[in-house]
Amino acid sequence: MGNKIVEVKHLSHRYSVDWAIKDINFEIDSKGVFGLLGSNGAGKSTTMNIICNVLTQTEGEVFINGVDLRHDPIKAKKFIGFLPQKAPLHMDMTVDEYLYHCADIRLVPKSEIPVAVERAKAKCGISHFSKRVISNLSGGYQQRVGIAQSIIHNPLFVILDEPTNGLDPNQILEIRHLIHEIAEERAVLISTHILPEVQAVCDCIMMIEHGKMVFKGSIEEFNNYMEPSVLLVIMHNAPMDDAKFMSIEGIERVERLTKTRFRLHFKGDNGIVKRVVDQAVNNSWHLREISLEKESLDKVFAKLSGKL
């Protein structure tokens, strides 16, 4: 198996007669943040639950640090930390009581538990809440406690399911920063259906759609699919006739949002911006603003799914 942290081979699972995932393959062999991206119902949760041994696959193999998860789950799970979408917190416990409990069920040796708890609290920025009852913490700090339990046993591999879901913008930024810090020491897999989340924190992306892997690669490679295809323009003396816009080379469709705001759908290179500006100046359309819009995630999903 070499030194691969995670190796997933031909993973398939079905509930009753329908396949939730089919022939999923990927490897993680380095530290960093990896994104598992897909629309709701795409198969992300099934994949994660199998990797965490919550669910037993119909077909295929999962190896964690070279250990076959199916044949030796106890040993394999020592290398895995997991934060489900709803953190498994005991709200009536203090932070310390909960993390000591988590360390114990993660089979951290008794003599090492105090150090493990302090390390996890320090990493997650919750040391000053040691004696605080978890139910009295804000949503952001409860999420930090959830992340702390996922790293309490110092695993090689951590899975975070929708880790910023339900948080306010400031809390989201803080959790993203924390994820980056955690990934300096281990591989982190984040599951989400929110594209900006993946673009903000991930080094590599794996995308599942309709139960199949449709993309694996770097964030840069993925962004190549997010090509600009729409110009958003504001004009205070715009032509009433769409044909005037359509006469500009590359413009394929005009969407009138208001009297002054338009979406110009185009095909071709970014020279389109200069052509629109030149035409606006020549015809006194009083152009006030022009910006490129990238394709929506739905369109990218559709484009990548079309490769199946």
Residue pairs with C-beta under 8 A, 6 or more apart in sequence:
1 7
1 63
1 65
1 66
2 29
2 66
3 29
3 66
4 27
4 28
4 29
4 63
4 65
4 66
5 28
5 29
5 30
5 64
5 65
5 79
5 156
5 157
5 186
5 187
6 26
6 27
6 28
6 51
6 62
6 63
6 64
6 157
6 187
6 189
7 27
7 61
7 62
7 63
8 24
8 25
8 26
8 27
8 47
8 51
8 60
8 61
8 62
8 63
9 25
9 60
9 61
9 62
9 63
10 23
10 24
10 25
10 59
10 60
10 61
11 21
11 23
11 24
11 25
11 47
11 50
11 57
11 59
11 60
11 61
11 62
12 19
12 21
12 22
12 23
12 24
12 57
12 58
12 59
12 60
13 19
13 20
13 21
13 46
13 50
13 55
13 57
13 58
13 59
14 20
14 58
19 211
20 43
20 46
20 211
21 43
21 46
21 47
21 208
21 211
21 212
22 211
22 212
23 60
23 212
23 213
24 43
24 47
24 60
24 208
24 212
24 213
25 213
26 206
26 213
26 216
28 34
28 157
28 187
28 189
30 187
31 183
31 184
31 185
31 186
31 187
32 183
32 187
32 188
32 203
32 204
33 179
33 180
33 183
33 188
33 190
33 201
33 202
33 203
33 204
34 187
34 188
34 189
34 190
34 202
34 203
34 204
34 205
34 206
35 189
35 190
35 191
35 192
35 197
35 198
35 201
35 202
35 204
35 205
35 206
36 44
36 47
36 48
36 189
36 190
36 191
36 192
36 206
36 207
36 208
37 44
37 192
37 193
37 195
37 198
37 205
37 206
37 207
37 208
38 44
38 193
38 207
38 208
38 209
38 301
39 193
39 209
39 298
39 301
40 193
42 193
42 208
42 209
42 210
42 211
43 208
43 210
43 211
43 212
44 191
44 193
44 208
45 161
45 191
46 55
46 211
47 208
48 82
48 159
48 161
48 189
48 191
49 55
50 56
50 57
50 62
51 62
51 64
51 69
51 80
51 159
51 189
52 77
52 80
52 82
52 159
53 69
53 73
53 76
53 77
53 80
56 70
57 70
61 68
61 69
61 70
62 68
62 69
62 70
62 76
63 69
63 76
64 76
64 77
64 79
64 80
64 156
64 157
65 76
65 79
65 156
65 157
67 75
67 76
67 79
68 76
69 76
69 77
78 106
78 107
78 153
78 155
79 155
79 156
79 157
80 155
80 156
80 157
80 158
80 159
81 149
81 150
81 151
81 152
81 153
81 155
81 157
81 158
81 159
82 150
82 158
82 159
82 161
83 146
83 147
83 149
83 150
83 158
83 159
83 160
83 161
83 163
84 161
85 161
85 162
85 165
87 142
87 143
87 145
87 146
87 149
88 146
88 149
89 98
89 134
89 142
89 145
89 146
90 97
90 98
90 101
90 134
91 133
91 134
91 135
92 133
92 134
92 135
93 101
93 133
93 134
94 130
94 131
94 132
94 133
94 134
95 121
95 126
95 129
95 130
95 131
95 132
95 134
95 137
95 145
95 148
96 117
96 130
96 131
98 134
98 145
98 149
99 117
99 120
99 121
99 145
99 148
99 149
99 152
100 113
100 117
102 149
102 152
103 113
103 116
103 117
103 152
103 153
104 110
104 113
106 152
106 153
107 153
108 116
108 152
108 153
116 152
116 153
116 154
117 152
118 127
119 154
120 148
120 149
120 151
120 152
121 127
121 130
121 148
123 148
123 151
123 178
123 181
123 182
124 144
124 145
124 147
124 148
124 151
124 178
125 144
125 174
125 178
126 141
126 144
126 145
126 148
129 137
129 141
134 142
134 145
137 145
138 171
139 166
139 167
139 168
139 171
140 167
140 168
140 170
140 171
140 174
140 175
143 163
143 164
143 167
143 171
143 175
144 175
144 178
147 160
147 163
147 175
147 178
147 182
150 158
150 159
150 160
151 158
151 182
151 186
155 186
156 186
156 187
157 186
157 187
157 188
157 189
158 182
158 186
158 187
158 188
158 189
159 188
159 189
159 191
160 179
160 188
160 189
160 190
160 191
161 191
162 191
162 192
162 193
163 175
163 179
163 190
164 171
164 172
164 175
164 176
164 192
164 197
167 175
176 200
176 201
179 188
179 190
179 201
180 201
182 188
190 197
190 198
190 201
190 202
192 198
195 297
195 300
198 205
198 219
198 222
199 219
199 223
202 219
203 218
203 219
204 216
204 217
204 218
204 219
205 215
205 216
205 217
205 218
205 219
205 222
206 213
206 215
206 216
207 213
207 214
207 215
207 216
207 222
207 301
207 304
208 214
209 301
209 304
209 305
210 305
210 308
212 308
214 301
214 304
214 305
214 307
214 308
215 222
215 225
215 304
225 295
225 300
225 303
225 304
226 294
226 295
226 300
227 294
227 295
228 270
228 292
228 293
228 294
228 295
229 265
229 266
229 267
229 293
229 294
229 295
230 263
230 264
230 265
230 266
230 292
230 293
230 295
231 263
231 264
231 266
231 272
231 273
231 276
231 290
231 291
231 292
231 293
232 261
232 262
232 263
232 289
232 290
232 291
232 292
232 293
233 261
233 262
233 263
233 264
233 276
233 280
233 287
233 289
233 290
234 260
234 261
234 262
234 287
234 288
234 289
234 290
235 260
235 262
235 280
235 285
235 286
235 287
235 288
236 260
236 285
236 286
236 288
237 284
237 285
237 286
238 259
238 260
238 262
238 285
239 245
239 283
239 285
242 254
242 256
244 283
245 251
245 254
245 262
245 264
246 254
247 279
248 264
248 272
248 275
248 276
248 279
249 268
249 272
249 275
250 266
250 267
250 268
250 269
250 271
250 272
250 275
251 264
251 265
251 266
251 272
251 276
252 265
252 266
252 267
253 264
253 265
254 262
254 263
254 264
254 265
255 262
255 263
255 264
255 265
256 262
257 263
260 288
263 293
264 272
264 276
266 272
270 292
273 290
273 292
276 287
276 290
277 287
277 290
279 285
280 286
280 287
281 287
295 303
